[in-house]
Amino acid sequence: MVLLCLRIADVWKSEPDDKNKNRALEPVEVDTTADSVAMEQSTHLKFKGVPIDGSLAQFLSRMQSKGFEVTSGRQDEIHRLEGDFAGFKQCEVYVSTLDNQDLVSRITVCFPIQDQWKNLYGDYKTLKEMLVEKYGRPVSCVERFTDYLGNTGEETYLMHSVSRGGCKYVTRFSTDEGDITLSIEQREGLYCFAQLVYQDKENSQAVRKSAIDDL
């Protein structure tokens, strides 16, 4: 668990104030039947059937009903959960909201850390195959090593290349509701894992509009 938590320590800069943390964790009372209908009819990109939209508290409540556990308080608009996903045990799920807005816009899934290339690539390959089956052909796919270590083809050197940032395995799928990006990632030069990012299109456009309005 400690290893998993270190993955995105570099993007957390400060502790939130208690007011924001408590507000995010307040239970949300919902009519489950009506909520199920609302989720089904949503035009937003979905993660485990849950629309990537709405308030953080609402999204967390919905994810908890799917069996996920909230494992951290809110920090820099990011909240962490843990649970099983796509056949993988104990995945870390990071929920991001728009800057200065209580609106969920992006979900990042970090799969279990691997220390062997065959297992790391195996996770990536398995996820890619399932995504192709669900979403069709990817809109882009880059799978190569950018340094001499990765190009040796030897298992040990391949992992060294990944940990040094020399592995560029990225596959992106696009739907009307948003984008899904699969990649092989590393943190701190030690922890290597497959990662999925779900980016809702509608809320991403809201971010762009807000940025343009600032100009």
N, C-alpha and C positions, 0 to 999 in steps of 0.2 A: 504493500500500500504506500509506503514511504517513497519507493521508487516512482510510482505512478504520479504521486503528488508533485514530484520534482519536474515533471515534464514541461509544465507551462509556468513555472515559477518566475521565469523571466518576463512574463507579460503581466504579472500582478505587482503593482507598484506600492500600494498602500492599503491599510486596513480601512474598511468602510466604517462610517459612524454607526452606533448602535441603533439609531432610529431607522436607517435604511435597511440594516440587516434584519431587524425584527419585522419590519413591514413586509419584506420579501418572504418571510417564513410564516406569515399569518395564514391559518387554514382558510380555504375558500369553500363556502357552502354552495353546492350545485345540485341541480336536478339532473341526475345521471342520464335519464332517458333523453331529455331535451338537449343535454350537452353532447351526447353521442350523435344526435341528428345534426347539431350545429357543426361538429367536427367533420362529419361525412360530407356536408354541403359546402364546406370551406373551399375557397379558391386558392388558398395558400399551399406552398409545398409542405408535405407532411413527413414527420419522423415518427415511426412506429404508430402511424395512424393519427398522430396528434399534429394539428396545424402549427407551423412555425410562425406564430402570431399571438397577439394578446399580451396581457400583463405577465410579468415574471411569476407572480404568485399563482395565477391561473395555470400557466404552463407547468410549473412544478407540481401542482396538485394533480394535473392530468398524468404526468409522468409517474408520480407515486402510485396512481391507480394501475399503472402498467407494470408495477413491481420494482421501480427504481427507488433508490434511497438517496436522499440529499446528504452529501458528505462534507459540505463546506458552506460557510456563509458567503455573502456577496462581496466580491472584490473587483473594483474597476469594471463594473457592469458585467461580470462573469460569475456564474454560479456552477458548482460542480455536483454531479450525481454519479452514482455507480449502479451498474446492473448488467444483466445479460442481454446481448444484442446480436442478432444474425448468427446465432449458434456459438458465439464466443462468450466465455464467462468473465465476469468482473471487468467490464469495459468502463472507462472513464468517459463521462459525457459532460461537455462544457457548454452551458447555455449563455449566449451573449445577447445583450439588449442594445438598442440604438443609443448612441451617446446622448446623455441628458434626457432620455425618454424611457419610460417603463413599457417598452415594446420589444418582444422577442424577435430576433431577425436571423440569427445564425446558430447552428448546432455543430459542435465538433466532437467526434468520437475518436478516442484513442484506444486502440486495441492492445491486448497484452504485450508487454515487452518481450522481445526475443533476442537471444544472444548467438543464434546461428542463422546464416543466410538462408538455408533451405527452409527453415521454419518461418522466417520473416517474409521471404518471397512467397512461401506457401499461403500465408495469410492474405497477402496482397492478391495473389492469383485467384484464390477462392472467392474473395469479395468481388473482384473484377468480373468473374464469370457470373455471379449472381446478379450483379448490376446490369450486365449486358442482357441477361434473361428478362429482367424487369423493365429496363429503360431503352433497350436497343443499342445500336452501335454508339460508341462514344464520339463526341465532337472533336476531341483531341486526345492524343496518347503519346507520351514521350517516355521511353524506357531505355536508359543508357547510364553509363558511368562516365564521369568527366575527368577522372584522374587515372594515373597509371596503375594504381593499386586495384581498382575495380576491373581494369581491363586484363589483369593476369588470369582471371577466371578461377583463382584458388579461393576456397571457402574462407579461410582466415583473412586474406587480403580484402575480400569482398566486404566483410563486416567492418574492417578498418576503414575502408572507403566510405561506407555508410556513416560511420561515426564521425568522419571528418567532413561530411557534407558533400561527398563526391558522387552520391547516388541520386540520380534524377529519374524517379519513377512516378509519373503523374498522369492520371487518366481522368478526363472530365466528361460528365454527362449533362445534357441540358434538356429541360422540360419546359412546358408553358408556365409552370409554377415556380421554377427556379433551377439552380445548378447543384450538382453533386460532384464533389472532387475527391478522388481516391489517390493517396500518395504513400510513399515510404518516408518516414520522418525520423529525426534524431534530436535529442535534447542533451545538453551538457557534454556532448561528445561521448556519452556512455549508453544512453537508453534509446534503443531502436525499436520502432513499432510501425504498424500500418495505421493510417488515419483517414477518416472520412469527414468531409465538411459539407453540410447542407446549408445553402444560402437561399433564403426566400427572395424571389424576384420582386414582388410587390413592395416589401419593406426595404429592400435594397434600393429601389427607385426612390423611396421616401428619403433615404440617406443622401442620395445624389441631389435630389431637389433641394434639400436643406442646405447642402454645401453650395449649390449654385446660388441660392438666395443670399448666402453670406458674401458673395462677390460684389 
